[in-house]
Amino acid sequence: MKNQKEKGTGMAIGIAIGTAIGIATDNLGLWIAIGVALGAGIGSRMAKKKSE
């Protein structure tokens, strides 16, 4: 259950970053997708670091 929380937090961070960049570059669709991918990586890393 704890891993789910870290993954969700990472996804939220990634989507927020992707949305901000997408609005700035006027290419929201691309950057939200990139943000989701980055968020998945961030969340996975956070979960792994927490379990160690």
C-alpha positions in Angstrom: 0.0 0.0 0.0 2.9 2.4 0.8 4.3 1.9 -2.7 1.0 3.1 -4.2 1.2 6.4 -2.3 4.7 7.1 -3.5 3.8 6.2 -7.1 0.7 8.5 -6.9 2.8 11.4 -5.6 5.4 10.9 -8.4 2.6 10.9 -11.0 1.1 14.1 -9.6 4.6 15.8 -9.6 5.2 14.6 -13.2 1.8 15.8 -14.4 2.2 19.2 -12.8 5.6 19.6 -14.4 4.3 18.4 -17.8 1.3 20.7 -17.6 3.5 23.8 -16.7 5.9 23.1 -19.6 3.0 22.3 -22.0 1.3 25.6 -21.3 4.5 27.5 -21.7 5.3 25.8 -25.0 1.7 25.6 -26.2 2.0 21.9 -26.7 -0.1 20.6 -23.8 -0.8 17.1 -25.1 2.8 16.1 -25.7 4.0 17.5 -22.3 1.3 15.9 -20.3 2.2 12.5 -21.8 5.9 13.2 -21.0 5.0 14.3 -17.5 3.1 11.1 -16.9 6.1 9.0 -18.0 8.4 11.1 -15.9 6.0 10.9 -13.0 5.9 7.1 -13.2 9.7 7.0 -13.0 9.8 9.5 -10.1 7.2 7.5 -8.2 9.0 4.2 -8.8 12.2 5.7 -7.6 10.6 7.1 -4.5 9.0 3.8 -3.7 12.3 1.9 -4.2 14.2 4.4 -2.1 11.6 4.3 0.7 11.7 0.5 0.9 15.5 0.4 1.3 
